[in-house]
Amino acid sequence: MHARSGLAHVVSICACDSAGADRIALRLRRANTLAGSGAELQSDYAGFEADFFEFIADAQRYAESCRAQR
């Protein structure tokens, strides 16, 4: 994983893992998927990472096409 990729923030899963996400989930009035999200992320981190890099590549191509149209 590259530190500049943006995933460096996600590496410290403990920051957004169960305790914090569950507390936030309890405060929200509508249904949400924050509760247990840390465990879900950890269960398929490689898949999340692959999706992230695919998304970032698409976002960069889109931004470049927008800049080219100016």
mmCIF file of the N, C-alpha and C atoms, coordinates in Angstrom:
data_MODEL
# 
_entry.id   MODEL 
# 
loop_
_atom_site.group_PDB 
_atom_site.id 
_atom_site.type_symbol 
_atom_site.label_atom_id 
_atom_site.label_alt_id 
_atom_site.label_comp_id 
_atom_site.label_asym_id 
_atom_site.label_entity_id 
_atom_site.label_seq_id 
_atom_site.pdbx_PDB_ins_code 
_atom_site.Cartn_x 
_atom_site.Cartn_y 
_atom_site.Cartn_z 
_atom_site.occupancy 
_atom_site.B_iso_or_equiv 
_atom_site.pdbx_formal_charge 
_atom_site.auth_seq_id 
_atom_site.auth_comp_id 
_atom_site.auth_asym_id 
_atom_site.auth_atom_id 
_atom_site.pdbx_PDB_model_num 
ATOM 1   N N  . MET A 1 1  ? 0.847   -1.175 0.000   1.00 0.00 ? 1  MET A N  1 
ATOM 2   C CA . MET A 1 1  ? 0.000   0.000  0.000   1.00 0.00 ? 1  MET A CA 1 
ATOM 3   C C  . MET A 1 1  ? 0.890   1.235  0.000   1.00 0.00 ? 1  MET A C  1 
ATOM 4   N N  . HIS A 1 2  ? 0.504   2.229  -0.733  1.00 0.00 ? 2  HIS A N  1 
ATOM 5   C CA . HIS A 1 2  ? 1.271   3.456  -0.846  1.00 0.00 ? 2  HIS A CA 1 
ATOM 6   C C  . HIS A 1 2  ? 0.720   4.490  0.130   1.00 0.00 ? 2  HIS A C  1 
ATOM 7   N N  . ALA A 1 3  ? 1.616   5.156  0.864   1.00 0.00 ? 3  ALA A N  1 
ATOM 8   C CA . ALA A 1 3  ? 1.183   6.157  1.839   1.00 0.00 ? 3  ALA A CA 1 
ATOM 9   C C  . ALA A 1 3  ? 0.452   7.302  1.156   1.00 0.00 ? 3  ALA A C  1 
ATOM 10  N N  . ARG A 1 4  ? 0.830   7.626  -0.060  1.00 0.00 ? 4  ARG A N  1 
ATOM 11  C CA . ARG A 1 4  ? 0.199   8.750  -0.746  1.00 0.00 ? 4  ARG A CA 1 
ATOM 12  C C  . ARG A 1 4  ? -1.120  8.364  -1.409  1.00 0.00 ? 4  ARG A C  1 
ATOM 13  N N  . SER A 1 5  ? -1.512  7.123  -1.321  1.00 0.00 ? 5  SER A N  1 
ATOM 14  C CA . SER A 1 5  ? -2.697  6.646  -2.011  1.00 0.00 ? 5  SER A CA 1 
ATOM 15  C C  . SER A 1 5  ? -3.999  7.105  -1.381  1.00 0.00 ? 5  SER A C  1 
ATOM 16  N N  . GLY A 1 6  ? -3.957  7.570  -0.167  1.00 0.00 ? 6  GLY A N  1 
ATOM 17  C CA . GLY A 1 6  ? -5.199  7.918  0.509   1.00 0.00 ? 6  GLY A CA 1 
ATOM 18  C C  . GLY A 1 6  ? -5.641  6.808  1.433   1.00 0.00 ? 6  GLY A C  1 
ATOM 19  N N  . LEU A 1 7  ? -5.146  5.616  1.196   1.00 0.00 ? 7  LEU A N  1 
ATOM 20  C CA . LEU A 1 7  ? -5.505  4.504  2.069   1.00 0.00 ? 7  LEU A CA 1 
ATOM 21  C C  . LEU A 1 7  ? -4.694  4.519  3.357   1.00 0.00 ? 7  LEU A C  1 
ATOM 22  N N  . ALA A 1 8  ? -3.686  5.361  3.425   1.00 0.00 ? 8  ALA A N  1 
ATOM 23  C CA . ALA A 1 8  ? -2.888  5.429  4.648   1.00 0.00 ? 8  ALA A CA 1 
ATOM 24  C C  . ALA A 1 8  ? -3.772  5.770  5.839   1.00 0.00 ? 8  ALA A C  1 
ATOM 25  N N  . HIS A 1 9  ? -4.815  6.558  5.608   1.00 0.00 ? 9  HIS A N  1 
ATOM 26  C CA . HIS A 1 9  ? -5.740  6.908  6.688   1.00 0.00 ? 9  HIS A CA 1 
ATOM 27  C C  . HIS A 1 9  ? -6.576  5.705  7.096   1.00 0.00 ? 9  HIS A C  1 
ATOM 28  N N  . VAL A 1 10 ? -6.850  4.852  6.161   1.00 0.00 ? 10 VAL A N  1 
ATOM 29  C CA . VAL A 1 10 ? -7.683  3.690  6.440   1.00 0.00 ? 10 VAL A CA 1 
ATOM 30  C C  . VAL A 1 10 ? -6.884  2.605  7.139   1.00 0.00 ? 10 VAL A C  1 
ATOM 31  N N  . VAL A 1 11 ? -5.566  2.635  6.984   1.00 0.00 ? 11 VAL A N  1 
ATOM 32  C CA . VAL A 1 11 ? -4.731  1.609  7.585   1.00 0.00 ? 11 VAL A CA 1 
ATOM 33  C C  . VAL A 1 11 ? -4.945  1.557  9.088   1.00 0.00 ? 11 VAL A C  1 
ATOM 34  N N  . SER A 1 12 ? -5.119  2.704  9.694   1.00 0.00 ? 12 SER A N  1 
ATOM 35  C CA . SER A 1 12 ? -5.371  2.704  11.129  1.00 0.00 ? 12 SER A CA 1 
ATOM 36  C C  . SER A 1 12 ? -6.856  2.452  11.351  1.00 0.00 ? 12 SER A C  1 
ATOM 37  N N  . ILE A 1 13 ? -7.260  1.246  11.035  1.00 0.00 ? 13 ILE A N  1 
ATOM 38  C CA . ILE A 1 13 ? -8.659  0.854  11.113  1.00 0.00 ? 13 ILE A CA 1 
ATOM 39  C C  . ILE A 1 13 ? -9.197  1.051  12.522  1.00 0.00 ? 13 ILE A C  1 
ATOM 40  N N  . CYS A 1 14 ? -8.329  0.942  13.490  1.00 0.00 ? 14 CYS A N  1 
ATOM 41  C CA . CYS A 1 14 ? -8.776  1.104  14.877  1.00 0.00 ? 14 CYS A CA 1 
ATOM 42  C C  . CYS A 1 14 ? -9.444  2.462  15.084  1.00 0.00 ? 14 CYS A C  1 
ATOM 43  N N  . ALA A 1 15 ? -9.034  3.458  14.324  1.00 0.00 ? 15 ALA A N  1 
ATOM 44  C CA . ALA A 1 15 ? -9.615  4.791  14.477  1.00 0.00 ? 15 ALA A CA 1 
ATOM 45  C C  . ALA A 1 15 ? -11.080 4.813  14.076  1.00 0.00 ? 15 ALA A C  1 
ATOM 46  N N  . CYS A 1 16 ? -11.473 3.972  13.153  1.00 0.00 ? 16 CYS A N  1 
ATOM 47  C CA . CYS A 1 16 ? -12.861 3.979  12.691  1.00 0.00 ? 16 CYS A CA 1 
ATOM 48  C C  . CYS A 1 16 ? -13.550 2.660  12.981  1.00 0.00 ? 16 CYS A C  1 
ATOM 49  N N  . ASP A 1 17 ? -12.876 1.797  13.710  1.00 0.00 ? 17 ASP A N  1 
ATOM 50  C CA . ASP A 1 17 ? -13.404 0.462  13.966  1.00 0.00 ? 17 ASP A CA 1 
ATOM 51  C C  . ASP A 1 17 ? -14.542 0.494  14.965  1.00 0.00 ? 17 ASP A C  1 
ATOM 52  N N  . SER A 1 18 ? -14.948 -0.637 15.330  1.00 0.00 ? 18 SER A N  1 
ATOM 53  C CA . SER A 1 18 ? -16.149 -0.912 16.103  1.00 0.00 ? 18 SER A CA 1 
ATOM 54  C C  . SER A 1 18 ? -16.570 0.155  17.105  1.00 0.00 ? 18 SER A C  1 
ATOM 55  N N  . ALA A 1 19 ? -15.761 0.452  18.081  1.00 0.00 ? 19 ALA A N  1 
ATOM 56  C CA . ALA A 1 19 ? -16.203 1.334  19.161  1.00 0.00 ? 19 ALA A CA 1 
ATOM 57  C C  . ALA A 1 19 ? -16.679 2.681  18.642  1.00 0.00 ? 19 ALA A C  1 
ATOM 58  N N  . GLY A 1 20 ? -15.856 3.340  17.833  1.00 0.00 ? 20 GLY A N  1 
ATOM 59  C CA . GLY A 1 20 ? -16.234 4.659  17.318  1.00 0.00 ? 20 GLY A CA 1 
ATOM 60  C C  . GLY A 1 20 ? -17.420 4.608  16.384  1.00 0.00 ? 20 GLY A C  1 
ATOM 61  N N  . ALA A 1 21 ? -17.392 3.699  15.456  1.00 0.00 ? 21 ALA A N  1 
ATOM 62  C CA . ALA A 1 21 ? -18.486 3.584  14.482  1.00 0.00 ? 21 ALA A CA 1 
ATOM 63  C C  . ALA A 1 21 ? -19.776 3.183  15.174  1.00 0.00 ? 21 ALA A C  1 
ATOM 64  N N  . ASP A 1 22 ? -19.683 2.296  16.142  1.00 0.00 ? 22 ASP A N  1 
ATOM 65  C CA . ASP A 1 22 ? -20.890 1.871  16.853  1.00 0.00 ? 22 ASP A CA 1 
ATOM 66  C C  . ASP A 1 22 ? -21.498 3.021  17.658  1.00 0.00 ? 22 ASP A C  1 
ATOM 67  N N  . ARG A 1 23 ? -20.643 3.849  18.264  1.00 0.00 ? 23 ARG A N  1 
ATOM 68  C CA . ARG A 1 23 ? -21.166 5.009  19.015  1.00 0.00 ? 23 ARG A CA 1 
ATOM 69  C C  . ARG A 1 23 ? -21.870 5.984  18.075  1.00 0.00 ? 23 ARG A C  1 
ATOM 70  N N  . ILE A 1 24 ? -21.272 6.217  16.923  1.00 0.00 ? 24 ILE A N  1 
ATOM 71  C CA . ILE A 1 24 ? -21.896 7.115  15.942  1.00 0.00 ? 24 ILE A CA 1 
ATOM 72  C C  . ILE A 1 24 ? -23.216 6.516  15.468  1.00 0.00 ? 24 ILE A C  1 
ATOM 73  N N  . ALA A 1 25 ? -23.215 5.216  15.204  1.00 0.00 ? 25 ALA A N  1 
ATOM 74  C CA . ALA A 1 25 ? -24.420 4.551  14.721  1.00 0.00 ? 25 ALA A CA 1 
ATOM 75  C C  . ALA A 1 25 ? -25.565 4.687  15.720  1.00 0.00 ? 25 ALA A C  1 
ATOM 76  N N  . LEU A 1 26 ? -25.249 4.628  16.990  1.00 0.00 ? 26 LEU A N  1 
ATOM 77  C CA . LEU A 1 26 ? -26.287 4.758  18.010  1.00 0.00 ? 26 LEU A CA 1 
ATOM 78  C C  . LEU A 1 26 ? -26.906 6.153  18.026  1.00 0.00 ? 26 LEU A C  1 
ATOM 79  N N  . ARG A 1 27 ? -26.144 7.167  17.657  1.00 0.00 ? 27 ARG A N  1 
ATOM 80  C CA . ARG A 1 27 ? -26.639 8.543  17.688  1.00 0.00 ? 27 ARG A CA 1 
ATOM 81  C C  . ARG A 1 27 ? -27.483 8.907  16.467  1.00 0.00 ? 27 ARG A C  1 
ATOM 82  N N  . LEU A 1 28 ? -27.335 8.165  15.394  1.00 0.00 ? 28 LEU A N  1 
ATOM 83  C CA . LEU A 1 28 ? -28.095 8.469  14.187  1.00 0.00 ? 28 LEU A CA 1 
ATOM 84  C C  . LEU A 1 28 ? -29.527 7.970  14.329  1.00 0.00 ? 28 LEU A C  1 
ATOM 85  N N  . ARG A 1 29 ? -30.450 8.751  13.849  1.00 0.00 ? 29 ARG A N  1 
ATOM 86  C CA . ARG A 1 29 ? -31.862 8.387  13.977  1.00 0.00 ? 29 ARG A CA 1 
ATOM 87  C C  . ARG A 1 29 ? -32.328 7.436  12.884  1.00 0.00 ? 29 ARG A C  1 
ATOM 88  N N  . ARG A 1 30 ? -31.753 7.545  11.716  1.00 0.00 ? 30 ARG A N  1 
ATOM 89  C CA . ARG A 1 30 ? -32.174 6.664  10.623  1.00 0.00 ? 30 ARG A CA 1 
ATOM 90  C C  . ARG A 1 30 ? -31.261 5.438  10.558  1.00 0.00 ? 30 ARG A C  1 
ATOM 91  N N  . ALA A 1 31 ? -31.703 4.424  9.881   1.00 0.00 ? 31 ALA A N  1 
ATOM 92  C CA . ALA A 1 31 ? -30.910 3.207  9.745   1.00 0.00 ? 31 ALA A CA 1 
ATOM 93  C C  . ALA A 1 31 ? -29.589 3.528  9.051   1.00 0.00 ? 31 ALA A C  1 
ATOM 94  N N  . ASN A 1 32 ? -28.534 2.864  9.450   1.00 0.00 ? 32 ASN A N  1 
ATOM 95  C CA . ASN A 1 32 ? -27.226 3.106  8.859   1.00 0.00 ? 32 ASN A CA 1 
ATOM 96  C C  . ASN A 1 32 ? -26.401 1.832  8.900   1.00 0.00 ? 32 ASN A C  1 
ATOM 97  N N  . THR A 1 33 ? -25.275 1.878  8.214   1.00 0.00 ? 33 THR A N  1 
ATOM 98  C CA . THR A 1 33 ? -24.416 0.701  8.141   1.00 0.00 ? 33 THR A CA 1 
ATOM 99  C C  . THR A 1 33 ? -23.086 0.909  8.851   1.00 0.00 ? 33 THR A C  1 
ATOM 100 N N  . LEU A 1 34 ? -22.987 1.925  9.712   1.00 0.00 ? 34 LEU A N  1 
ATOM 101 C CA . LEU A 1 34 ? -21.723 2.160  10.402  1.00 0.00 ? 34 LEU A CA 1 
ATOM 102 C C  . LEU A 1 34 ? -21.403 1.082  11.422  1.00 0.00 ? 34 LEU A C  1 
ATOM 103 N N  . ALA A 1 35 ? -22.407 0.592  12.113  1.00 0.00 ? 35 ALA A N  1 
ATOM 104 C CA . ALA A 1 35 ? -22.165 -0.419 13.141  1.00 0.00 ? 35 ALA A CA 1 
ATOM 105 C C  . ALA A 1 35 ? -21.545 -1.656 12.504  1.00 0.00 ? 35 ALA A C  1 
ATOM 106 N N  . GLY A 1 36 ? -20.410 -2.052 13.007  1.00 0.00 ? 36 GLY A N  1 
ATOM 107 C CA . GLY A 1 36 ? -19.734 -3.231 12.479  1.00 0.00 ? 36 GLY A CA 1 
ATOM 108 C C  . GLY A 1 36 ? -18.938 -2.997 11.211  1.00 0.00 ? 36 GLY A C  1 
ATOM 109 N N  . SER A 1 37 ? -18.835 -1.760 10.765  1.00 0.00 ? 37 SER A N  1 
ATOM 110 C CA . SER A 1 37 ? -18.149 -1.487 9.497   1.00 0.00 ? 37 SER A CA 1 
ATOM 111 C C  . SER A 1 37 ? -16.657 -1.776 9.565   1.00 0.00 ? 37 SER A C  1 
ATOM 112 N N  . GLY A 1 38 ? -16.053 -1.591 10.727  1.00 0.00 ? 38 GLY A N  1 
ATOM 113 C CA . GLY A 1 38 ? -14.620 -1.887 10.864  1.00 0.00 ? 38 GLY A CA 1 
ATOM 114 C C  . GLY A 1 38 ? -14.341 -3.360 10.643  1.00 0.00 ? 38 GLY A C  1 
ATOM 115 N N  . ALA A 1 39 ? -15.168 -4.206 11.242  1.00 0.00 ? 39 ALA A N  1 
ATOM 116 C CA . ALA A 1 39 ? -14.996 -5.654 11.070  1.00 0.00 ? 39 ALA A CA 1 
ATOM 117 C C  . ALA A 1 39 ? -15.232 -6.055 9.622   1.00 0.00 ? 39 ALA A C  1 
ATOM 118 N N  . GLU A 1 40 ? -16.201 -5.420 8.989   1.00 0.00 ? 40 GLU A N  1 
ATOM 119 C CA . GLU A 1 40 ? -16.482 -5.728 7.578   1.00 0.00 ? 40 GLU A CA 1 
ATOM 120 C C  . GLU A 1 40 ? -15.299 -5.329 6.702   1.00 0.00 ? 40 GLU A C  1 
ATOM 121 N N  . LEU A 1 41 ? -14.722 -4.166 6.975   1.00 0.00 ? 41 LEU A N  1 
ATOM 122 C CA . LEU A 1 41 ? -13.555 -3.711 6.216   1.00 0.00 ? 41 LEU A CA 1 
ATOM 123 C C  . LEU A 1 41 ? -12.393 -4.672 6.406   1.00 0.00 ? 41 LEU A C  1 
ATOM 124 N N  . GLN A 1 42 ? -12.150 -5.084 7.637   1.00 0.00 ? 42 GLN A N  1 
ATOM 125 C CA . GLN A 1 42 ? -11.040 -5.993 7.899   1.00 0.00 ? 42 GLN A CA 1 
ATOM 126 C C  . GLN A 1 42 ? -11.248 -7.357 7.255   1.00 0.00 ? 42 GLN A C  1 
ATOM 127 N N  . SER A 1 43 ? -12.486 -7.786 7.110   1.00 0.00 ? 43 SER A N  1 
ATOM 128 C CA . SER A 1 43 ? -12.745 -9.113 6.559   1.00 0.00 ? 43 SER A CA 1 
ATOM 129 C C  . SER A 1 43 ? -12.414 -9.203 5.068   1.00 0.00 ? 43 SER A C  1 
ATOM 130 N N  . ASP A 1 44 ? -12.410 -8.078 4.348   1.00 0.00 ? 44 ASP A N  1 
ATOM 131 C CA . ASP A 1 44 ? -12.068 -8.106 2.927   1.00 0.00 ? 44 ASP A CA 1 
ATOM 132 C C  . ASP A 1 44 ? -11.279 -6.860 2.554   1.00 0.00 ? 44 ASP A C  1 
ATOM 133 N N  . TYR A 1 45 ? -10.202 -6.630 3.272   1.00 0.00 ? 45 TYR A N  1 
ATOM 134 C CA . TYR A 1 45 ? -9.419  -5.425 3.040   1.00 0.00 ? 45 TYR A CA 1 
ATOM 135 C C  . TYR A 1 45 ? -8.835  -5.395 1.636   1.00 0.00 ? 45 TYR A C  1 
ATOM 136 N N  . ALA A 1 46 ? -8.371  -6.531 1.138   1.00 0.00 ? 46 ALA A N  1 
ATOM 137 C CA . ALA A 1 46 ? -7.784  -6.574 -0.207  1.00 0.00 ? 46 ALA A CA 1 
ATOM 138 C C  . ALA A 1 46 ? -8.811  -6.176 -1.263  1.00 0.00 ? 46 ALA A C  1 
ATOM 139 N N  . GLY A 1 47 ? -10.041 -6.610 -1.098  1.00 0.00 ? 47 GLY A N  1 
ATOM 140 C CA . GLY A 1 47 ? -11.096 -6.233 -2.040  1.00 0.00 ? 47 GLY A CA 1 
ATOM 141 C C  . GLY A 1 47 ? -11.401 -4.752 -1.977  1.00 0.00 ? 47 GLY A C  1 
ATOM 142 N N  . PHE A 1 48 ? -11.440 -4.211 -0.752  1.00 0.00 ? 48 PHE A N  1 
ATOM 143 C CA . PHE A 1 48 ? -11.673 -2.780 -0.584  1.00 0.00 ? 48 PHE A CA 1 
ATOM 144 C C  . PHE A 1 48 ? -10.552 -1.980 -1.233  1.00 0.00 ? 48 PHE A C  1 
ATOM 145 N N  . GLU A 1 49 ? -9.324  -2.418 -1.014  1.00 0.00 ? 49 GLU A N  1 
ATOM 146 C CA . GLU A 1 49 ? -8.175  -1.722 -1.584  1.00 0.00 ? 49 GLU A CA 1 
ATOM 147 C C  . GLU A 1 49 ? -8.241  -1.731 -3.116  1.00 0.00 ? 49 GLU A C  1 
ATOM 148 N N  . ALA A 1 50 ? -8.581  -2.875 -3.703  1.00 0.00 ? 50 ALA A N  1 
ATOM 149 C CA . ALA A 1 50 ? -8.687  -2.973 -5.164  1.00 0.00 ? 50 ALA A CA 1 
ATOM 150 C C  . ALA A 1 50 ? -9.783  -2.049 -5.698  1.00 0.00 ? 50 ALA A C  1 
ATOM 151 N N  . ASP A 1 51 ? -10.930 -2.031 -5.020  1.00 0.00 ? 51 ASP A N  1 
ATOM 152 C CA . ASP A 1 51 ? -12.018 -1.137 -5.423  1.00 0.00 ? 51 ASP A CA 1 
ATOM 153 C C  . ASP A 1 51 ? -11.588 0.322  -5.329  1.00 0.00 ? 51 ASP A C  1 
ATOM 154 N N  . PHE A 1 52 ? -10.865 0.655  -4.257  1.00 0.00 ? 52 PHE A N  1 
ATOM 155 C CA . PHE A 1 52 ? -10.402 2.021  -4.058  1.00 0.00 ? 52 PHE A CA 1 
ATOM 156 C C  . PHE A 1 52 ? -9.502  2.464  -5.203  1.00 0.00 ? 52 PHE A C  1 
ATOM 157 N N  . PHE A 1 53 ? -8.519  1.620  -5.550  1.00 0.00 ? 53 PHE A N  1 
ATOM 158 C CA . PHE A 1 53 ? -7.595  1.996  -6.616  1.00 0.00 ? 53 PHE A CA 1 
ATOM 159 C C  . PHE A 1 53 ? -8.306  2.100  -7.964  1.00 0.00 ? 53 PHE A C  1 
ATOM 160 N N  . GLU A 1 54 ? -9.289  1.256  -8.206  1.00 0.00 ? 54 GLU A N  1 
ATOM 161 C CA . GLU A 1 54 ? -10.067 1.349  -9.438  1.00 0.00 ? 54 GLU A CA 1 
ATOM 162 C C  . GLU A 1 54 ? -10.861 2.657  -9.469  1.00 0.00 ? 54 GLU A C  1 
ATOM 163 N N  . PHE A 1 55 ? -11.478 3.012  -8.350  1.00 0.00 ? 55 PHE A N  1 
ATOM 164 C CA . PHE A 1 55 ? -12.242 4.255  -8.254  1.00 0.00 ? 55 PHE A CA 1 
ATOM 165 C C  . PHE A 1 55 ? -11.336 5.464  -8.466  1.00 0.00 ? 55 PHE A C  1 
ATOM 166 N N  . ILE A 1 56 ? -10.181 5.478  -7.805  1.00 0.00 ? 56 ILE A N  1 
ATOM 167 C CA . ILE A 1 56 ? -9.269  6.620  -7.921  1.00 0.00 ? 56 ILE A CA 1 
ATOM 168 C C  . ILE A 1 56 ? -8.810  6.792  -9.364  1.00 0.00 ? 56 ILE A C  1 
ATOM 169 N N  . ALA A 1 57 ? -8.502  5.702  -10.040 1.00 0.00 ? 57 ALA A N  1 
ATOM 170 C CA . ALA A 1 57 ? -8.088  5.788  -11.449 1.00 0.00 ? 57 ALA A CA 1 
ATOM 171 C C  . ALA A 1 57 ? -9.208  6.389  -12.301 1.00 0.00 ? 57 ALA A C  1 
ATOM 172 N N  . ASP A 1 58 ? -10.445 5.952  -12.071 1.00 0.00 ? 58 ASP A N  1 
ATOM 173 C CA . ASP A 1 58 ? -11.591 6.503  -12.804 1.00 0.00 ? 58 ASP A CA 1 
ATOM 174 C C  . ASP A 1 58 ? -11.775 7.983  -12.487 1.00 0.00 ? 58 ASP A C  1 
ATOM 175 N N  . ALA A 1 59 ? -11.644 8.345  -11.219 1.00 0.00 ? 59 ALA A N  1 
ATOM 176 C CA . ALA A 1 59 ? -11.808 9.740  -10.806 1.00 0.00 ? 59 ALA A CA 1 
ATOM 177 C C  . ALA A 1 59 ? -10.734 10.625 -11.432 1.00 0.00 ? 59 ALA A C  1 
ATOM 178 N N  . GLN A 1 60 ? -9.511  10.123 -11.506 1.00 0.00 ? 60 GLN A N  1 
ATOM 179 C CA . GLN A 1 60 ? -8.435  10.900 -12.123 1.00 0.00 ? 60 GLN A CA 1 
ATOM 180 C C  . GLN A 1 60 ? -8.680  11.101 -13.616 1.00 0.00 ? 60 GLN A C  1 
ATOM 181 N N  . ARG A 1 61 ? -9.140  10.051 -14.299 1.00 0.00 ? 61 ARG A N  1 
ATOM 182 C CA . ARG A 1 61 ? -9.451  10.190 -15.735 1.00 0.00 ? 61 ARG A CA 1 
ATOM 183 C C  . ARG A 1 61 ? -10.579 11.202 -15.943 1.00 0.00 ? 61 ARG A C  1 
ATOM 184 N N  . TYR A 1 62 ? -11.591 11.157 -15.085 1.00 0.00 ? 62 TYR A N  1 
ATOM 185 C CA . TYR A 1 62 ? -12.700 12.097 -15.192 1.00 0.00 ? 62 TYR A CA 1 
ATOM 186 C C  . TYR A 1 62 ? -12.212 13.530 -14.970 1.00 0.00 ? 62 TYR A C  1 
ATOM 187 N N  . ALA A 1 63 ? -11.396 13.730 -13.944 1.00 0.00 ? 63 ALA A N  1 
ATOM 188 C CA . ALA A 1 63 ? -10.873 15.076 -13.666 1.00 0.00 ? 63 ALA A CA 1 
ATOM 189 C C  . ALA A 1 63 ? -10.032 15.584 -14.829 1.00 0.00 ? 63 ALA A C  1 
ATOM 190 N N  . GLU A 1 64 ? -9.234  14.712 -15.411 1.00 0.00 ? 64 GLU A N  1 
ATOM 191 C CA . GLU A 1 64 ? -8.416  15.114 -16.558 1.00 0.00 ? 64 GLU A CA 1 
ATOM 192 C C  . GLU A 1 64 ? -9.285  15.492 -17.748 1.00 0.00 ? 64 GLU A C  1 
ATOM 193 N N  . SER A 1 65 ? -10.373 14.752 -17.979 1.00 0.00 ? 65 SER A N  1 
ATOM 194 C CA . SER A 1 65 ? -11.254 15.082 -19.103 1.00 0.00 ? 65 SER A CA 1 
ATOM 195 C C  . SER A 1 65 ? -11.963 16.404 -18.851 1.00 0.00 ? 65 SER A C  1 
ATOM 196 N N  . CYS A 1 66 ? -12.321 16.689 -17.614 1.00 0.00 ? 66 CYS A N  1 
ATOM 197 C CA . CYS A 1 66 ? -12.954 17.979 -17.289 1.00 0.00 ? 66 CYS A CA 1 
ATOM 198 C C  . CYS A 1 66 ? -11.983 19.125 -17.496 1.00 0.00 ? 66 CYS A C  1 
ATOM 199 N N  . ARG A 1 67 ? -10.721 18.930 -17.078 1.00 0.00 ? 67 ARG A N  1 
ATOM 200 C CA . ARG A 1 67 ? -9.715  19.983 -17.284 1.00 0.00 ? 67 ARG A CA 1 
ATOM 201 C C  . ARG A 1 67 ? -9.464  20.212 -18.769 1.00 0.00 ? 67 ARG A C  1 
ATOM 202 N N  . ALA A 1 68 ? -9.477  19.143 -19.545 1.00 0.00 ? 68 ALA A N  1 
ATOM 203 C CA . ALA A 1 68 ? -9.227  19.261 -20.984 1.00 0.00 ? 68 ALA A CA 1 
ATOM 204 C C  . ALA A 1 68 ? -10.348 20.018 -21.698 1.00 0.00 ? 68 ALA A C  1 
ATOM 205 N N  . GLN A 1 69 ? -11.540 19.998 -21.155 1.00 0.00 ? 69 GLN A N  1 
ATOM 206 C CA . GLN A 1 69 ? -12.690 20.668 -21.781 1.00 0.00 ? 69 GLN A CA 1 
ATOM 207 C C  . GLN A 1 69 ? -12.743 22.163 -21.473 1.00 0.00 ? 69 GLN A C  1 
ATOM 208 N N  . ARG A 1 70 ? -11.906 22.621 -20.557 1.00 0.00 ? 70 ARG A N  1 
ATOM 209 C CA . ARG A 1 70 ? -11.924 24.058 -20.210 1.00 0.00 ? 70 ARG A CA 1 
ATOM 210 C C  . ARG A 1 70 ? -11.277 24.897 -21.261 1.00 0.00 ? 70 ARG A C  1 
# 
